[in-house]
Amino acid sequence: MYIVFECRKCGHNLYMDAYNIGWKHFKKLAEKDCPQCGEEGYENWILLGTNRTFPSDDAIAEDE
């Protein structure tokens, strides 16, 4: 299962593995720039919800 976030500017989605996630991962996400449009990370990512599958190769999985 993945937790899905969306860029406010361009709509790019990031997927984080819901089973291997901790507070440090959310901190990294908050600081992460959008890989598609380059928008700065702070207050950029919107929580969309969860998804059981990884939808495509276009999305980036965050499991650091």
Order of alpha helices (4+ residues) and beta strands (2+ residues): beta-beta-alpha-beta-beta
